[in-house]
Amino acid sequence: MAAENYQACLDMILHHEGGYVNHPKDPGGETNLGVTKRVYEEWGGTKDMKDLEVEDVAPIYRKNYWDRIKADDLPSGLDLCVFDFGVNAGTGRAAKYLQSMIGTVADGGIGPNTLKKLDEYLEENSVEDTIKNYQSERQSYYESLSTFETFGRGWTRRVEETTESALKMI
């Protein structure tokens, strides 16, 4: 399993998230290093959003995303995919896509039942195929969004790069 992968996965996510943005069509609004102003302020942050550094956001990613999707308990590579999708589209959605794929109740919370069902799924499917299937479903999700025309190239590149990195982590 992937308990040692957090920092490497975070580095990849920060590569995709980039720096400060405030795109008028982005429903997240003002964002830096992938963290929205709302999330940062709820966390207790007080810096100007333009001044955030990795050490300001790393604990947010750990608690609100990595730990929430139980990434320490996911296989290497799949941890990156679910973490990245959780950051980009919400941990509940990322979990539901995994749960639907492996054939368990898609309630958006990864717990013992999901992890047991994932182990059973991996007895029949390789981690490589699991990653590819998950990322294919993720891409389909993005393509279904009304904002795909605006953000689709970036999302597609992100899915492709994450898939490539995830497969190297196996």
Disulfide bonds with the S-S distance in Angstrom:
none
